[in-house]
Amino acid sequence: MDTVIVAFENPALCRRFSDLLESTGTARCLTCRSGDQVRRLLSKQTAYCAICSPHLTDGPAEWLCEDLPPVCSLLLVGPQHMLDACGNQDVFKLPTPIRKEEALNTVRMLLQFGRRMERYLRPRRSGADQELVDRAKALIIERKGLSEEEAHRLLQRRSMDSQTRMSQTARLVISELELSQEE
């Protein structure tokens, strides 16, 4: 289950919002009251969304925006006039009063956005690892007569079955195919 940070000055509002998200299975919530606490929580674990009132105990919540990791969105929940005071275009805003469905759908959308961003930002294979994978595919194509796509799927399947990284599987396949060539 995804983690969300819920930060409101008012502890009762904080609890109500986190109860809504947790009771519907939308997210696991970590609650706090200040921007500093949000920053500390984010330094310890991944959260795709921080839901805050426009003002926290240590200042405006929009100040958090610059400190959030790229996969974490900031959602401000509060009266329209307070949301209008926030000029940051990267902040999502949800005016009160809100319906439960509207709150849940907004949070689900931000969680989905965070997961997609995480996949996009995830580091790719290093050059050396990619060379191993390419070499293994070339050997598979040459020795087994498969297409490039089929060779890739074969490597992928072996990697998943053995629960190893693709580069480790490629190294093993290269060893096996080079050994069988010598015999």
C-alpha positions in Angstrom: 0.0 0.0 0.0 1.3 3.5 -0.9 2.2 5.9 1.9 0.8 9.4 2.2 1.9 12.1 4.6 -1.0 14.1 6.1 -0.1 17.4 7.8 -2.7 19.7 9.3 -2.4 22.2 12.1 -5.6 20.9 13.5 -5.1 17.4 14.8 -8.8 16.5 14.4 -8.7 17.3 10.7 -5.5 15.4 10.3 -7.0 12.3 11.9 -10.2 12.6 9.9 -8.4 12.8 6.6 -6.0 10.0 7.4 -8.9 7.8 8.7 -10.7 8.4 5.4 -7.7 7.3 3.3 -6.8 4.3 5.5 -10.4 3.0 6.0 -10.9 2.9 2.2 -7.6 1.2 1.6 -6.4 4.1 -0.5 -3.1 4.7 1.4 -1.2 4.2 4.7 -0.9 7.6 6.4 1.8 9.2 8.4 0.4 12.3 10.3 2.2 15.4 11.5 1.6 19.1 12.1 4.6 21.0 10.7 6.6 21.3 7.5 9.7 20.2 9.3 8.1 17.0 10.3 7.0 16.4 6.7 10.6 16.9 5.5 11.9 14.4 8.2 9.3 11.8 7.3 10.2 12.1 3.6 13.9 11.7 4.3 13.2 8.3 5.9 10.8 6.8 3.4 9.1 7.2 0.0 5.7 8.9 -0.1 4.0 9.9 -3.3 1.8 12.6 -1.8 1.9 15.1 1.0 -1.6 16.4 1.9 -1.5 19.6 4.0 -3.6 22.5 5.1 -2.4 25.7 3.5 -0.7 26.8 6.8 1.2 24.5 9.1 2.6 25.2 12.6 5.9 26.4 11.2 4.7 28.4 8.1 2.9 28.1 4.8 2.7 24.6 3.4 3.6 25.7 -0.1 7.2 26.3 1.2 7.4 22.5 1.2 7.1 22.2 -2.5 10.8 22.9 -3.2 11.9 20.2 -0.7 9.7 17.4 -1.9 11.3 14.6 -3.9 10.3 14.5 -7.6 7.8 11.6 -7.1 5.9 13.4 -4.3 3.1 15.8 -5.0 1.9 18.5 -2.6 -1.9 18.7 -2.2 -3.3 21.6 -0.2 -6.7 21.2 1.3 -8.5 24.3 2.7 -10.8 27.2 2.1 -10.7 28.6 -1.5 -9.4 32.1 -0.4 -6.4 30.4 1.4 -5.7 28.3 -1.7 -5.8 31.3 -3.9 -3.0 32.9 -1.9 -0.7 30.0 -3.0 0.9 31.1 -6.2 3.0 28.0 -6.8 1.8 26.3 -10.0 3.3 22.9 -8.9 0.9 22.6 -5.9 -2.3 20.8 -6.3 -5.3 22.4 -4.5 -8.6 21.0 -3.2 -11.0 23.5 -1.8 -13.2 22.7 1.2 -15.9 21.6 1.7 -15.1 18.5 -0.3 -17.0 15.3 -0.8 -15.3 12.0 0.2 -15.3 10.7 -3.3 -13.6 13.8 -4.6 -10.9 13.6 -2.0 -10.3 9.9 -2.6 -10.2 10.3 -6.4 -7.7 13.2 -6.1 -5.4 11.3 -3.8 -5.6 8.2 -6.0 -4.7 10.3 -9.0 -1.7 11.8 -7.3 -0.5 8.3 -6.1 -0.7 7.0 -9.6 1.2 10.0 -10.9 3.9 9.4 -8.2 4.3 5.7 -9.2 4.6 6.7 -12.9 7.2 9.3 -12.0 9.2 6.8 -10.0 9.3 4.4 -13.0 10.4 7.3 -15.2 13.1 8.4 -12.9 14.3 5.0 -12.0 18.0 4.5 -13.1 18.5 2.5 -16.3 21.1 -0.1 -16.8 24.7 1.1 -16.8 26.6 1.0 -20.0 28.5 -2.1 -19.0 25.4 -3.9 -18.0 23.7 -3.0 -21.2 26.7 -4.3 -23.2 26.4 -7.7 -21.3 22.7 -7.9 -22.2 23.3 -7.0 -25.8 26.1 -9.5 -26.1 24.0 -12.3 -24.5 21.2 -11.5 -27.0 23.6 -11.6 -29.9 24.8 -15.0 -28.8 21.3 -16.3 -28.4 20.4 -15.0 -31.8 23.5 -16.6 -33.4 23.3 -20.0 -31.6 19.6 -20.5 -31.2 18.3 -18.7 -34.3 15.9 -16.5 -32.5 14.9 -13.0 -33.3 16.1 -10.0 -31.2 12.7 -9.7 -29.6 12.6 -13.5 -28.8 16.1 -13.4 -27.4 15.2 -10.5 -25.2 12.1 -12.3 -23.9 14.2 -15.4 -23.2 16.6 -13.4 -21.1 13.8 -11.6 -19.4 12.0 -14.8 -18.5 15.2 -16.4 -17.2 15.9 -13.3 -15.1 12.5 -13.3 -13.6 12.5 -17.1 -12.9 15.8 -16.9 -11.2 15.0 -13.6 -9.5 18.2 -12.0 -10.6 19.0 -8.8 -12.5 19.0 -9.0 -16.2 22.8 -8.3 -16.4 23.5 -11.2 -14.0 21.4 -13.5 -16.2 23.1 -12.2 -19.3 26.5 -13.0 -17.8 25.4 -16.5 -17.0 23.9 -17.1 -20.5 27.2 -15.8 -22.0 29.2 -18.3 -19.9 26.8 -21.2 -20.8 26.8 -20.4 -24.5 30.6 -19.9 -24.7 31.2 -23.1 -22.7 28.9 -25.1 -25.0 30.8 -23.7 -28.0 34.1 -25.0 -26.7 32.8 -28.5 -26.2 
